[in-house]
Amino acid sequence: MVRARHPGYGTGMCRSIRNLRRPEGAATTGEAEAAALQYVRKISGYRAPAARNQAAFEAAVAEVAEATERLLQAIGTPVEDGPDPWADPAYRRMILASRPPRRDRPVAAG
């Protein structure tokens, strides 16, 4: 079945979910959980569900995180126990500062 693209969506992924398959190292369980949380939030439309939906929301996040870890391992990306390193603001700033500027954004004149 071929699905038509929604005109409002680009061809890329949701910007909140990072690519966990990378050549420089293993993904962590914390990263898989963060991606699962973003996915469930996007699908459900809830940033934080009502108390009556909390158990279903948490179960969905756990199932998506487990499926994410299985997929990564199946395609050859190791998954290690550990927190999401991007949750640390200092680490995030260091990584973002080390990246070359994006070509699709104009560089501010200084």
Buried (B, 14 or more C-beta within 10 A) or exposed (E): EEEEEEEEEEEEEEEEBBEBEEEEEBBBBBBBBBBBBBBBBEEBEEEEBEEEEEEEBEEBBEEBBBEBBEBBEEEEBEBEEEEBEBEEEEEEEEEEEEEEEEEEEEEEEE
